[in-house]
Amino acid sequence: MNSTGIETKKPLRLIVTDLDNSLLRRDKSISAYTKSVWEQCRTKGVFTAFATARSESASKRFMDWLNPDAMISNGGALVRAGDRVVYRAAMSREITNRLLQALLQSPGAGYITVDTDEGYFVNQAVEENTPGWIDYLPAFPKDFSQGLDCDAYKVSAQLPDEDRARDILTVFPMIDVIPFYGENWYRYAAKGADKWDGVKALAAHLGLGRESVVAFGDDYSDLEMIRQCGVGVAVANGISEVKAAADDVCADCDEDGIAHWIEVHCL
């Protein structure tokens, strides 16, 4: 059975999962049980992929632990299967620098970060021993008022509220913004740099239709792939909007909910 009747095993050929507060436990660990289920996927011929707002470098330790077949990073702006880039949707240098100037002039703006092929840039020095920054090091302080010499996969900014974050888009119709639930961080990226865009590109590369894909997530950036994939599954700790859009809800991230769902329905 599939098509939201759920009781499925064979038709699901590609597992795509968010990382933070989804596949990862809240302390950013991955259990031995989840690792064993992931390995079973490989032996059963089921493709696996991360779909995360993190950059590739910020996801490296999790990639080393689980070795997924593909990586959808930067919220969908870059998709890599093995050594091959199968999708890329970066903001041009010109658009990136215009956006940075607008953010710098926005009242109440705090940290601004930029993910690029050249590295991870920040507008103020970070406390490198703070757990929240560890995966993002090295972070290169940069005076954004002087501009960047490269395009960008995403720009993330601390702003007072969502209204302020969206006001900036009035002069950037080619850009979208997605909030991170429970935080005052907002992710700006080119239209076409959504996780669902990345999933579509990866599925096409693998010769699969959307009905063969199961997607897992918890936050606003996961909504479209949860809605559009053959099966969309929210983790129990996800936001209400994701759970409402999902075909099913698995257990909490701290209870290895995604691994349990995969074992029951895919293996």
C-alpha positions in Angstrom: 0.0 0.0 0.0 1.2 3.6 -0.6 -0.3 6.8 -1.8 -0.8 7.8 1.8 -2.3 4.5 2.9 1.3 4.2 4.2 1.7 0.4 4.7 4.5 0.5 2.1 7.8 -1.3 1.7 9.0 -1.8 -1.9 7.8 1.4 -3.7 9.8 3.8 -1.6 13.3 3.9 -3.2 14.7 7.2 -1.9 14.7 8.4 1.7 15.3 12.1 2.2 15.6 13.5 5.7 16.2 16.8 7.4 19.0 16.7 10.0 18.5 19.0 13.0 15.7 18.0 15.3 14.8 15.3 12.8 17.3 12.6 12.1 19.7 14.1 14.7 18.8 14.0 18.3 18.6 17.4 20.1 22.2 17.0 21.3 23.2 16.5 17.6 24.0 12.9 18.1 23.0 9.9 16.0 22.2 6.6 17.8 23.7 3.2 17.0 20.2 2.1 16.2 19.8 4.8 13.5 23.2 4.0 12.1 22.2 0.3 11.8 18.9 1.1 10.0 20.8 3.5 7.6 23.2 0.6 6.8 20.2 -1.7 6.1 18.9 0.8 3.6 22.2 0.5 1.7 22.1 -3.3 1.7 18.5 -3.3 0.6 19.2 -0.9 -2.3 17.2 2.1 -0.9 18.9 5.4 -1.7 19.4 7.9 1.2 19.9 11.6 1.2 20.2 14.5 3.7 18.2 17.6 3.0 19.3 20.3 5.3 19.7 24.1 5.7 23.3 23.4 6.7 26.1 23.7 4.2 28.1 20.7 3.1 30.9 21.6 5.4 28.6 22.1 8.4 27.2 18.6 7.8 30.5 16.8 7.3 30.6 14.8 10.6 27.1 13.5 9.9 28.0 12.6 6.4 31.0 10.8 7.7 28.9 8.8 10.2 26.2 7.7 7.7 27.6 8.2 4.2 24.4 9.1 2.4 24.1 8.6 -1.3 23.4 12.3 -1.8 23.4 15.6 -0.1 20.9 18.4 -0.5 22.5 21.3 1.3 22.0 25.0 1.9 18.2 24.4 2.0 18.1 23.0 -1.5 20.6 25.4 -3.2 23.1 22.6 -3.9 22.6 18.9 -4.6 25.5 16.5 -4.8 25.3 12.8 -5.5 28.6 11.3 -4.9 31.1 13.6 -6.5 28.7 15.0 -9.0 26.8 18.3 -8.6 23.3 17.6 -10.0 21.7 20.9 -9.0 22.9 24.4 -8.1 20.8 27.5 -7.5 23.0 30.2 -6.0 22.4 33.9 -5.8 24.7 36.0 -8.0 27.4 38.1 -6.5 25.4 41.3 -7.4 22.2 40.1 -5.7 24.1 38.8 -2.7 25.8 42.1 -2.1 22.6 44.1 -2.6 20.9 41.8 -0.1 23.8 42.2 2.4 23.5 46.0 2.2 19.8 45.8 2.8 20.3 43.6 5.9 23.1 45.8 7.3 20.7 48.8 7.1 17.8 46.9 8.7 17.2 48.1 12.3 18.0 45.5 14.9 19.9 43.1 12.6 22.4 40.9 14.5 24.6 38.2 13.0 24.6 37.9 9.3 26.2 34.8 7.7 26.9 33.8 4.1 27.5 30.3 2.7 29.6 30.2 -0.4 32.0 28.0 -2.3 34.8 30.2 -0.9 33.9 29.6 2.8 31.5 30.6 5.5 31.5 34.3 6.2 30.1 36.2 9.2 29.7 39.9 9.9 31.1 39.6 13.5 33.5 37.2 15.2 31.9 34.1 16.7 32.6 32.4 20.0 34.3 29.3 18.6 33.8 27.3 21.8 30.0 27.8 21.8 28.3 24.5 20.8 26.0 26.1 18.3 28.9 27.3 16.2 31.1 24.2 16.2 29.9 22.7 13.0 30.2 26.0 11.1 33.9 26.6 11.7 36.0 28.0 10.3 33.9 31.1 10.2 35.6 34.0 8.5 34.8 37.5 9.8 34.1 39.9 6.9 33.1 43.5 6.5 30.0 43.0 4.3 29.8 46.7 3.6 32.8 46.1 1.4 31.0 43.3 -0.5 31.8 39.8 -1.4 33.6 38.6 -4.5 31.5 35.5 -5.0 27.9 34.3 -5.3 26.2 32.7 -2.4 24.0 29.7 -1.7 22.2 31.4 1.2 22.4 34.3 3.5 21.1 33.9 7.1 20.4 36.8 9.4 19.3 37.5 12.9 16.4 39.9 12.8 13.8 41.1 15.3 10.8 39.5 13.7 9.4 38.0 10.6 7.7 41.2 9.4 11.2 42.8 9.3 12.6 39.8 7.5 9.9 39.9 4.8 10.0 43.6 4.3 13.4 43.2 2.7 11.9 41.1 -0.1 9.9 44.0 -1.5 12.9 44.9 -3.6 14.1 41.3 -4.1 11.4 39.4 -6.0 14.0 36.8 -7.1 14.6 35.8 -3.4 12.7 33.8 -0.8 13.0 33.9 2.9 12.2 31.0 5.4 12.1 31.4 9.2 13.6 28.9 11.6 11.0 28.0 14.2 11.7 29.3 17.7 14.7 31.4 16.6 15.1 34.9 15.3 17.1 33.5 12.3 15.9 33.9 8.7 17.3 32.2 5.6 17.5 34.1 2.3 18.1 32.2 -0.9 17.2 32.3 -4.6 13.8 31.1 -5.7 14.4 27.6 -6.9 16.6 26.9 -3.9 14.0 25.1 -1.8 14.5 21.6 -0.4 11.7 20.3 -2.7 13.6 21.7 -5.8 16.6 19.7 -4.6 14.6 16.6 -4.1 13.1 16.9 -7.6 16.6 17.3 -9.1 18.0 14.3 -7.2 15.0 12.1 -8.0 15.4 12.9 -11.7 19.1 12.1 -11.5 18.3 8.7 -10.0 15.5 8.0 -12.5 12.8 8.1 -9.8 9.4 9.7 -9.6 8.1 11.6 -6.6 5.9 8.7 -5.6 9.1 6.7 -4.8 10.4 9.3 -2.3 9.7 9.6 1.4 10.7 12.8 3.1 11.1 13.5 6.8 11.2 16.9 8.5 10.2 19.2 11.3 10.4 22.9 10.3 9.2 25.4 7.8 11.9 24.6 5.3 10.7 21.0 5.1 7.0 21.9 4.3 7.1 21.7 0.5 9.0 18.4 0.3 6.7 17.0 2.9 3.7 18.0 0.8 5.1 17.0 -2.6 6.9 13.7 -2.0 5.2 10.3 -2.4 5.1 10.1 1.4 5.8 13.0 3.8 6.5 12.2 7.4 6.8 14.8 10.3 8.7 14.0 13.4 6.5 14.3 16.6 8.5 17.3 17.8 7.9 19.2 14.5 5.9 22.3 14.1 2.1 22.0 13.7 2.2 23.2 10.1 4.5 20.3 9.1 2.5 17.7 11.0 -0.7 19.0 9.3 0.9 18.7 5.9 2.3 15.2 6.5 0.9 11.9 5.6 2.2 10.4 8.8 3.9 11.4 12.1 6.8 9.4 13.5 8.2 9.5 17.0 10.3 12.3 18.5 13.8 12.9 17.2 15.2 11.8 20.7 13.3 8.5 20.3 14.9 7.7 16.8 11.5 8.3 15.2 12.8 8.4 11.7 14.8 5.2 12.0 11.8 3.3 13.5 9.5 4.5 10.7 12.0 3.4 8.0 12.5 0.0 9.6 8.7 -0.6 9.7 7.8 0.8 6.3 10.9 0.6 4.0 12.9 -2.4 5.1 
